[in-house]
Amino acid sequence: MSLYEYLSFYGTLYECPYGRRLPDCPVKQVENKPFGEKYEWFESHTKQEKDSIVAHHQQCSAKRAPCNK
């Protein structure tokens, strides 16, 4: 993943762009934490794990985007 993709993902840590996180969302486990803790949670992962989390978000967004329905 590129730095841009990581930076774009940080907003998703704050709030799901589709209103509600799905049960399989990796961020769901920390969704009730303050943003700082979510950020620390994400940053504690390896690059490979971060790539997987961001890829999951991208795939989920592609399925849930209104233009794809």
Secondary structure, DSSP 4 states (H G I P E B T S, - for coil): --HHHHHHHHHHHH--TTSS--TT-GGGGGTTS-HHHHHHHHHTS-HHHHHHHHHHHHHHHHHHSGGG-
